[in-house]
Structures are given as structure tokens and as C-alpha cells.
């Protein structure tokens, strides 16, 4: 049996998914594809090369937020 998958629907939603990330562009691309249709905030945690992360977030219509310290708390405040 497979766990239920949330249905996509147009926003705004009651919940925003906060994804703190450091690199791992391929993994970020996969999770953003799985969250298509949901409100997502990608909080980038001082990745040496943040441009690819920002690009992937924008392609997925996710909000991108650069952060130098405590990305989970930054995402919560945003």
C-alpha cells in the first residue's frame, strides 16, 4: 500500500513547505517536482555556488530565500 499523496490545487494554501538546502541541486529538483502545485519556500544555506539552487527554485515557481545563518528559523519567520 502506498501512502496518500496530497492533491495539487491552486494557492494560497494553509501550509507552506520550507525546504532548507545546502547544494544538492538534483535532490532539490526531485522534491520540488513532487511538491508541484504547493506553496514552497527554498531557503539556501550559504551554498558556495547558490545560482543553480536559485534557478531550480524559480523554475519550480518556489520562493527562493538566501540565508547565511539558521535556515530553518529564517524559513519559519518568512
C-alpha positions as CSV (number, residue, x, y, z in Angstrom):
1,X,0.0,0.0,0.0
2,X,1.3,3.5,-0.9
3,X,0.7,6.4,1.4
4,X,-1.7,9.0,0.0
5,X,-0.2,11.8,-2.0
6,X,-1.6,15.3,-1.4
7,X,-3.6,16.6,-4.3
8,X,-2.4,19.6,-6.2
9,X,-4.5,22.7,-6.0
10,X,-4.1,26.4,-6.8
11,X,-2.9,28.5,-3.8
12,X,-2.8,30.2,-1.5
13,X,-2.6,27.2,0.9
14,X,-2.9,26.9,4.6
15,X,0.6,25.4,4.7
16,X,3.9,26.5,3.1
17,X,6.6,23.8,2.8
18,X,10.0,25.2,3.9
19,X,13.0,23.4,2.3
20,X,16.3,24.4,3.8
21,X,19.0,23.3,1.4
22,X,22.8,23.3,1.0
23,X,23.8,22.3,-2.5
24,X,22.2,19.0,-3.8
25,X,20.6,20.6,-6.8
26,X,19.4,17.2,-8.2
27,X,17.7,16.3,-5.0
28,X,16.1,19.7,-4.8
29,X,14.8,19.4,-8.3
30,X,13.2,16.0,-7.4
31,X,11.5,17.2,-4.3
32,X,10.2,20.3,-6.0
33,X,8.7,18.2,-8.7
34,X,6.9,16.1,-6.1
35,X,5.6,19.3,-4.5
36,X,4.3,20.8,-7.7
37,X,1.2,22.9,-7.1
38,X,2.1,23.6,-3.4
39,X,3.5,26.7,-1.8
40,X,7.2,26.1,-1.3
41,X,9.9,28.3,0.2
42,X,13.5,27.2,-0.6
43,X,15.9,28.6,2.0
44,X,19.5,28.3,0.7
45,X,22.1,27.9,3.5
46,X,25.3,29.6,2.2
47,X,26.0,27.2,-0.6
48,X,29.3,28.1,-2.3
49,X,27.5,28.3,-5.7
50,X,23.9,29.3,-5.0
51,X,23.0,30.2,-8.5
52,X,21.9,26.7,-9.6
53,X,19.7,26.4,-6.5
54,X,18.0,29.7,-7.2
55,X,17.5,28.7,-10.8
56,X,15.8,25.4,-9.8
57,X,13.6,27.1,-7.3
58,X,12.4,29.7,-9.7
59,X,11.8,27.1,-12.4
60,X,9.5,25.3,-10.0
61,X,7.7,28.5,-9.1
62,X,9.0,28.2,-5.5
63,X,10.0,31.2,-3.5
64,X,13.8,31.5,-3.1
65,X,15.4,33.0,0.0
66,X,19.2,33.1,0.5
67,X,20.3,32.8,4.1
68,X,23.6,32.8,5.9
69,X,22.5,31.5,9.3
70,X,19.8,29.2,10.7
71,X,17.8,28.5,7.5
72,X,15.0,26.7,9.3
73,X,14.4,29.6,11.6
74,X,14.6,32.0,8.7
75,X,12.1,30.0,6.7
76,X,9.8,29.9,9.7
77,X,9.9,33.7,10.1
78,X,9.3,34.2,6.4
